[in-house]
Amino acid sequence: MVSGESRYNILVTGGNGQLGSELRELANNYNYTFFFTGRDDLDITSKEAIKNFVTQSNINVIINAAAYTAVDKAEEDYENANKVNHLAVKCLAEIAKEKNIKLIHISTDYVFNGKNHKPYTEGDMTDPQGAYGKTKLDGEKAMQEIDPKNSVIIRTSWVYSSFGNNFVKTMLRLGKEKSELGVIFDQVGTPTYAKDLAKTILDILPHIKNENVQVYHYSNEGALSWYDFAKEIMRMAKLDCKINPIETKDYPTPAARPHYSLLNKAKIKNAFKITIPYWKDSLDECLKIMGERR
C-alpha cells in the first residue's frame, strides 16, 4: 500500500478514457476512495448533477479527465467540444469553490500555436490554432477566473495508453497490415504515457496546497517527431513495416497541428520533487502490458 490519506473521496470524470482507465488500474495502490464516472453516469455540464453527486458521495477531490479530444471533428462540432472542454470545467470549478474541494483539471499543448523553438513554460503566451485548443483554453480561463483553492491545471501532450484509441495502437495495427507507412516528421513533441501521468496525479495529490489555481506541464522526458515515435514502436514490436518521413503539408487535416509542442516540466518537478520517466522506457512498459513487446 502506497501511503495515502484515506480522507480523499475522489470523483474521476472521464473514467472510461485513457487517463481515467489508468487511474482505475492504480486505484488499489492508494488509500483513497474513488468514484469513476463516464458520460452516461454523470452529466458534467449540469451544475445540479455535479452538486448532487459531490454531496451524496462526500467528494473532496475532483480529477477532471473528461475531454472532447476529437481534434478534427471539433472544427465542425464546436458546440459539443465547448460543452465538455469549457462549460463543464466552469461547472466543476464553481462546485469546487463552493464546496472547498481540490480540482485537478487536465489540459493540452494545443493551447499554444506550436511555433516556439524552446519548450513551452506555463507562463508562455497561449494562442490556440483550432476549435479543440480554443475550447480547452476557455476551460482553463474559466477555472482560473473562478479560482478554487488547492486546484491545478496540468497540460499534457501526445497521450497514449494500453486503453482507448491512440497513436501507439494505430501504429501497431497498421504495422501488421502494411509493408510501409508515411508518418509526419516535422511535428516535434513528447509522448505521455497516461499511466505515468495518472501515477503523478495520485502522488502529488496530498501535496497540492495553493491559494490560486496553478498551471503545470507534464509529458514524458525527451524530444521526438511522430516519425521517430512510429519507428520506435515498430522496432520494439518487431514489425516489418518501413516508416517513411512525410511533411505536414502532405497530410492535410481539418484542424492545424502544432509543429512544436515540447513542454518545459521544470515547474512540476521542482514543486513536487518528482522524477519523470524517459519516453522510450514508458513505451517499452506499455507495449509489454499490451503483449506487443518482442
N, C-alpha and C positions, 0 to 999 in steps of 0.2 A: 504493500500500500504506500503510495506516494503521500507525503504529508499534505494535508489539505485542511480546510476549515469547513466542518460539516454544516455550518450555518448557511452555506451557499445553496440556495434553491435557484437553479439556473434554467431560464427559458431559452432554448435554442430555436430560433426561427430558421426556415430553410433547412430543416432537419434531414431532408432526403437528398440534398445536394452533395457535392463533393466534400466541402468542408464540414457540413452537418454530419455526414456519414462517418468521417474520420473522427469527429468529436464523440460520436456514439461508440465507435470502436475503443476509444481511450477512456470512456466514462468510468469503467470499473477500476482504473488505476488511481482514481481520485476520490477523496472523501466528500464529494459533493452530491447533491441530488439533482438529477437532470429531467427536464421536460422537453422532449423533441416534438416540434410541430411542423407540418407541411401546409401547403395552401388549402388543403381540404379540412384541416383541423382548426386553423385559426386564421381569420382574415386580418392581416396586419395593417390593412388600410382603414380598419374600423377602430377608432379610439375606444369605443364602448366595449368591443370584443376583447381588445388587449387588456383593458382595465379589469374586466371581469375575470379573465384568465389569471392575471397577476395577483388579484385579490384572493381568488379561490385557492390558488396553489402556493400562496405566500412567497411569490417570486421576489428575490432581491438582486438578481443579476440577469441581464438580457444579453445574449450574444446574437447579433443580427447577421446571420449567414445567408439570409434570403436576398436574392437579387434577380433582376431581369438581365440575363447575360447574353442573350442572342443579339450580338453586336450589329449584324447586318439587318436583321428583322426589325430592330428598334427604329431604324430610319423611317419605316412606314407605319410602325405601331407605337408611335411616340406616347400616346395616351396611357397605354398599359405599362410601358417602360417607366414613365414618370410616376405612375401609381406606386410601383414597387420600389423604385430606386430613390424616389424623392418624398412623395407624400407619406408612405409607410414609415420612413425614417423620422419624419416630422412627428407622426403619431407616437412612435416608440420613445422619442426624445422627450415629448411632453409628459408621457406617463412616467418615464424615468425621473424627470424633475419633480413631478408632483409626489411621487412615492419615495423619493430619495434612494433610487437604486442604480447600480452600475450598469452602464450601457457600453458594450463593445461592438462597434459597427465596422464592417469590412467594406473597404472601398477599393479603388483601382488606379493603375498607372494611366488609364485613359483620361484622367482629369488634366493631364499635360498634353502639349501639342506634339511631343516626340521629336522636337528639333534641337534638343540640347546636345552638348558634346561632353558633358560630365554628368555623373549620376545625380539625379534629382534629389534635392533635400526637401524636407517637409515645408520649408518656407518659400520654395521657388514658386514663381507665378504660374497659376493654373490657366489653361487655355484649351478646353476640350474641343475636338475636331468633329464630333458626331453626336448623335442623339444619346447613345449609351453613356459616353463620357459626360455629356451635359447634365443628364438626369442624375448621374452618380454625384456630380459636383453640387447640384442643387440639394441633394440629400445631405451632403457634408455641411453645406452652408446653413441649412435649416437646423441641423443638430448643433452647430456652433452658436447660432443665434439664441436657441433655447438654452443651451449651455448647462446640461445636467452635471452635477458634481461627480467626480470619480469615474469619468467616462472618457473613452478613447476611440479614435478612428484609426484603423490600420489599413493602409493602402498596400495592395499586393499586385503581382503580375503573373501571367502565364501559368495559371493554376492547373495542376493535373493530379490524378489520384487513381487508385485501383477501382474507385467508384465513379459512376456517371460517365458522361461523354467528354473526351478531351483529346488533345493533340497526340499524346502518347498512344492512346487506344486506336486512334485513326491511323497512325503510322504503322502500328503492329498489324492492323487489318490489311492495309494497302500493301505493306511489305510482304505479306503472304500471297496476295493476289497478283501483284505486278512485278515485272523484272526491273523496271526503273520508274523513278518519280522525280518531278521537278518541285523543289522546295525553296522558298524565299530566303535569300542570303543577305539582303540589305535592310533587314529589320533586326535590331540588336536589343537584347534584354537579358533577363534571367528567369528560368522557370521557378515555380514554387510548388513543392510537394505539399499538398493540402494537409498531410499528416504532420509535417514539421510545423506548419502554421497552427494547426489545432493544438499541438502539444505546447507551443509557445503561449498561446492564449490561456490555456489552463494553468500553466506555470506562473505567468505574471499576474494572474487574476488577484491573488491576495495582496499584491504589492502596488496595485493601481490606487494611488491616492493623489488627486489633483483637484483644485478648485475649478479651473476652466478646462474645457474639452482639449485634450492633447492629440496631435496627429503623429503617427509613426509610420515608417515604411518597413515592409518585411517581404523578402523573397529569399531564395537560396543564394549562396555565395557564388561568384563567378560572372562571366560575361560571354555571351554567345549569340549566334544567329539561329533562326529556325532551322536553317540548313545544317548547322553544327549539331543541333539537338536531334534532328532526324537521323543524321549519320551515326550518332552515338546510340540511339535506340536500335538501329539495325545491327550495329556491331555487338551490342550486349545481348540482343535476342538471336544473334547469328542468323539473320535473314539475308538471303542472297538477292538484295534489291539495290540497284545502283541509284544513288541520290544525286541529282543534277542541280546546281545552283541556278535559280532564276531571279529576276528582278521584280520588285513590287508591281511595276508598270505592266509586266507581262501576266499578272494575275489580278485583274481588276475586281474589286468587291464594292458593294453598295456603300459601305462605311470605310472611311480612311483609317488605316492602321498606323500607330506611332512607329516612326523609323528608329527611334531611340527611346527605350523605356527602362534604362538602368536606374534602380532606386538606391539612394545612399541610406544605409541601415545603421549608421553610427549612433543615431539618437536612441533607438530601441535597445541596442547592445549596451550602451553606456547606462541608460536609465535602469535596466533590469538585470544587468550583468549576465546576459545570455550569450551562448555560442550558436552560430547559425551553420548548419551543415552545407558542404560544398555540393553543387547541383549534381555532379556525377555520382556521388555517394548516395544521394537521395533517390536518383533514378534507378540505381542498382537495387536499392531496397524495395522500391515499388515494383520493379519487374520480378523480383524474387517472390513477393507476395502474390503477384498475378500468375506465377508459374511460367513466366516467359523468359527468365534469365537462363541463358545457355552457357 
